[in-house]
Amino acid sequence: MELKNKPHAKGTKELFKNKFMERLTRTHISLPLIIFTIISTSLMVYGFQQSYLNALNAILLFIGGFMSFTLVEYVMHRFVFHLNPKTEKQEKFAYAVHGVHHDYPKDKDRLAMPIPLSLTLSTGFFFLFQLFMGVNVFGFLPGFLMGYASYLWVHYMVHAFQPPKNFWKVLWVHHGIHHYKDPGNAFGVSSPFWDMIFRTMPKK
């Protein structure tokens, strides 16, 4: 995959003429961070109150959920956000979902999924995980959701701030290569781990 157009250094783009629909495409980064921290905390508190969780399994389930999200993040970014559209409808979908972000990577209002959609998906994940792991979902889903929150925060920082002069700089460089040099590689945002596993690290 090659860069088709040079990304805009600033600005934004209207996706919908309808003001309500357009507003839904824009999310302040603080909203999902606050919402999913509250949801995750509430789930774990409930799990402890109902004796579904203890100190050990809560930690293990949380870490498992967190790491599982990093894989979902990679898979979604690589195979959904960067799908190769074959029809005009698919092309419009791909652009609205992720293409606009590549065109305007500095648009801070489009660095997080719309809240109604993210809440719907997280509810779906709750029932899916509950189906397979029962009450352990009260430890696993909080880790999964905080994995999402961590991804959002890292994604926001690498687009909104200058890279730091410490080990965190690797995330800025890694995602910067994906946006400005090699969009066919470097799909991991919160970590390059799965890029190393699946051999999609950018070429040196």
C-alpha positions as CSV (number, residue, x, y, z in Angstrom):
1,M,0.0,0.0,0.0
2,E,1.4,3.4,-1.0
3,L,0.5,6.9,0.0
4,K,-2.1,8.3,-2.5
5,N,-2.1,11.8,-1.2
6,K,0.1,13.8,1.1
7,P,-1.6,14.2,4.5
8,H,-2.8,17.6,5.5
9,A,-0.7,19.3,8.2
10,K,-3.8,20.9,9.7
11,G,-7.6,21.3,9.1
12,T,-10.5,19.0,9.0
13,K,-13.1,17.7,6.5
14,E,-16.9,17.5,6.6
15,L,-18.2,14.0,6.2
16,F,-21.9,14.6,6.4
17,K,-24.1,17.6,5.4
18,N,-26.5,16.7,8.2
19,K,-25.2,18.6,11.3
20,F,-26.3,15.9,13.7
21,M,-24.6,13.2,11.8
22,E,-21.5,15.3,11.4
23,R,-21.4,16.0,15.1
24,L,-21.5,12.3,15.9
25,T,-18.3,11.8,13.9
26,R,-16.5,14.1,16.4
27,T,-15.5,13.0,19.9
28,H,-13.5,14.9,22.5
29,I,-10.8,12.6,23.8
30,S,-11.7,13.1,27.4
31,L,-15.2,11.6,27.0
32,P,-14.3,8.0,26.2
33,L,-11.4,8.0,28.7
34,I,-13.7,9.1,31.5
35,I,-16.6,6.9,30.4
36,F,-14.7,3.7,30.0
37,T,-12.7,4.2,33.2
38,I,-16.0,4.5,35.1
39,I,-17.5,1.5,33.4
40,S,-14.4,-0.6,34.0
41,T,-14.2,0.4,37.7
42,S,-17.9,-0.3,38.2
43,L,-17.7,-3.8,36.6
44,M,-14.7,-4.8,38.9
45,V,-16.4,-3.4,42.0
46,Y,-19.5,-5.3,41.2
47,G,-17.4,-8.4,40.6
48,F,-15.8,-8.2,44.0
49,Q,-19.1,-7.4,45.7
50,Q,-20.7,-10.5,44.2
51,S,-17.6,-12.6,45.0
52,Y,-17.0,-13.3,41.3
53,L,-13.5,-11.9,41.7
54,N,-10.6,-12.2,44.1
55,A,-7.3,-10.4,44.1
56,L,-5.5,-13.0,42.0
57,N,-8.0,-13.8,39.3
58,A,-8.9,-10.1,39.0
59,I,-5.3,-9.2,38.2
60,L,-4.9,-12.1,35.7
61,L,-8.2,-11.5,34.0
62,F,-7.5,-7.8,33.7
63,I,-4.1,-8.3,32.2
64,G,-5.6,-10.9,29.8
65,G,-8.3,-8.5,28.7
66,F,-5.8,-5.7,28.3
67,M,-3.5,-7.8,26.1
68,S,-6.5,-9.2,24.1
69,F,-7.4,-5.6,23.2
70,T,-3.9,-5.0,21.8
71,L,-4.5,-7.9,19.4
72,V,-8.0,-6.6,18.4
73,E,-6.6,-3.2,17.9
74,Y,-4.0,-4.6,15.5
75,V,-6.5,-6.8,13.6
76,M,-9.1,-4.0,13.2
77,H,-6.5,-1.5,12.1
78,R,-4.9,-3.8,9.5
79,F,-7.9,-5.7,8.1
80,V,-10.9,-3.4,8.6
81,F,-9.6,0.2,8.6
82,H,-7.2,-0.6,5.8
83,L,-9.4,-2.8,3.7
84,N,-9.0,-2.6,-0.1
85,P,-12.4,-1.3,-1.3
86,K,-13.8,-2.9,-4.4
87,T,-17.0,-0.8,-4.8
88,E,-17.9,2.8,-4.4
89,K,-19.8,2.1,-1.2
90,Q,-16.9,0.3,0.3
91,E,-14.6,3.2,-0.7
92,K,-16.9,5.7,1.1
93,F,-17.1,3.4,4.1
94,A,-13.3,3.0,4.3
95,Y,-12.8,6.8,4.0
96,A,-15.4,7.7,6.6
97,V,-14.0,5.0,9.1
98,H,-10.3,5.7,8.7
99,G,-9.3,7.3,5.4
100,V,-10.3,10.8,6.6
101,H,-7.9,10.3,9.6
102,H,-5.1,9.6,7.2
103,D,-6.0,12.7,5.2
104,Y,-6.2,14.9,8.3
105,P,-4.1,13.2,11.0
106,K,-4.0,16.3,13.2
107,D,-7.8,16.6,13.5
108,K,-8.1,16.0,17.2
109,D,-11.9,15.5,17.1
110,R,-11.5,12.4,15.0
111,L,-9.0,10.4,17.1
112,A,-11.7,8.4,19.0
113,M,-14.7,6.4,17.9
114,P,-18.1,8.1,18.4
115,I,-19.4,7.4,21.9
116,P,-22.7,5.8,20.9
117,L,-20.8,3.3,18.6
118,S,-18.1,2.5,21.2
119,L,-20.8,1.9,23.9
120,T,-22.7,-0.3,21.6
121,L,-19.6,-2.4,20.8
122,S,-18.5,-2.6,24.4
123,T,-22.0,-3.9,25.3
124,G,-21.8,-6.5,22.6
125,F,-18.3,-7.6,23.9
126,F,-19.7,-7.9,27.4
127,F,-22.3,-10.4,26.3
128,L,-19.9,-12.2,24.0
129,F,-17.3,-12.6,26.7
130,Q,-19.9,-13.6,29.3
131,L,-21.1,-16.3,26.9
132,F,-17.6,-17.9,27.0
133,M,-16.2,-17.0,30.4
134,G,-19.3,-16.4,32.6
135,V,-18.7,-14.2,35.7
136,N,-15.0,-13.9,34.8
137,V,-16.2,-11.2,32.4
138,F,-16.2,-8.8,35.3
139,G,-12.4,-8.9,35.4
140,F,-11.7,-9.5,31.7
141,L,-13.8,-6.8,30.2
142,P,-12.4,-4.0,32.4
143,G,-8.9,-4.9,31.2
144,F,-10.2,-5.0,27.6
145,L,-11.9,-1.6,27.9
146,M,-8.8,0.0,29.6
147,G,-6.8,-1.4,26.8
148,Y,-9.0,0.6,24.5
149,A,-8.7,3.7,26.7
150,S,-4.9,3.3,26.7
151,Y,-4.9,3.0,22.9
152,L,-7.0,6.2,22.7
153,W,-4.6,8.1,24.9
154,V,-1.5,7.0,23.1
155,H,-3.1,7.7,19.7
156,Y,-4.1,11.1,20.9
157,M,-0.7,11.9,22.2
158,V,1.2,10.9,19.1
159,H,-1.0,13.1,17.0
160,A,-1.4,16.1,19.3
161,F,2.1,16.5,20.9
162,Q,5.7,16.5,19.9
163,P,7.6,13.3,20.6
164,P,9.2,13.1,24.0
165,K,13.0,12.5,24.5
166,N,12.6,9.2,26.2
167,F,11.6,5.6,25.4
168,W,8.0,6.6,24.6
169,K,9.4,8.2,21.4
170,V,9.3,4.8,19.7
171,L,5.5,5.0,19.6
172,W,5.6,8.4,18.0
173,V,8.1,7.2,15.4
174,H,6.3,3.9,14.7
175,H,2.9,5.5,14.1
176,G,4.4,8.4,12.2
177,I,5.9,6.0,9.8
178,H,2.5,4.4,9.3
179,H,0.9,7.8,8.5
180,Y,3.7,9.5,6.5
181,K,5.9,6.8,5.0
182,D,4.5,3.3,5.0
183,P,0.7,2.9,5.6
184,G,0.9,-0.8,4.6
185,N,2.9,-1.6,7.8
186,A,3.2,-0.5,11.4
187,F,-0.5,-1.1,12.3
188,G,0.1,-1.3,16.1
189,V,-0.6,2.0,17.8
190,S,-0.3,1.3,21.5
191,S,2.5,-1.1,20.9
192,P,4.6,-2.5,18.0
193,F,4.4,-6.0,19.6
194,W,1.9,-7.5,17.1
195,D,3.7,-5.9,14.1
196,M,6.8,-7.9,15.2
197,I,4.8,-11.1,15.6
198,F,3.0,-10.8,12.2
199,R,6.0,-9.3,10.4
200,T,4.5,-5.9,9.5
201,M,7.2,-3.8,11.0
202,P,8.2,-1.0,8.7
203,K,11.4,-1.5,6.7
204,K,14.5,0.1,8.1
